[in-house]
Amino acid sequence: MTHLTITSPQFEDRNVIPSKYTCDGENINPPLAFDNIPHDTKSLALIVEDPDSIGKTWVHWILFNINPATSFIPERSVPSRTVQGVNDFGKIGYGGPCPVNGTHRYYFKLYALDVILDETEDITREELERAMENHIIEKAELVGLYVRE
């Protein structure tokens, strides 16, 4: 049996995210590839977060209601009809890695869901996680690293 996967052509799992995709570069989302999406998936969701942030896990990007036929998200791009939530920078959309100190881990968590969510773009990670409860078919993750020089 094959399992849901998320990868990036710009960095390997548990390796450094190029600065282009951070606050030190263009601050745009990296390209992401999805594979082995379960056949009964109605939508995909993506949460990008930094658990090494001081005081809390910092949310960098929330996407949901991604069409399950989506196998690739190019850089600086959001699939059509996808909804973006509010990140911890207080903005809707992507906010790249920008650690204050040390090496941080950035988790790109992909969820295959058995529903299309009835939520709006002002949703937070906590609200999205509640909406996804009991609807996750499968989950995959990609971890990137970044340290500011």
Buried (B, 14 or more C-beta within 10 A) or exposed (E): EEEBBBBBEBBEBEEBBBBBBBBBEBBBBBBBBBEEBBEEBBBBBBBBBBEBBEEEEBBBBBBBBBBBEBEEBEBBBBBEEBBBBBBBBEEBBBBBBBBEEEEBBBBBBBBBBBBBBEBEEEBBBEBBBEBBEEBBBBBBBBBBBBEBE
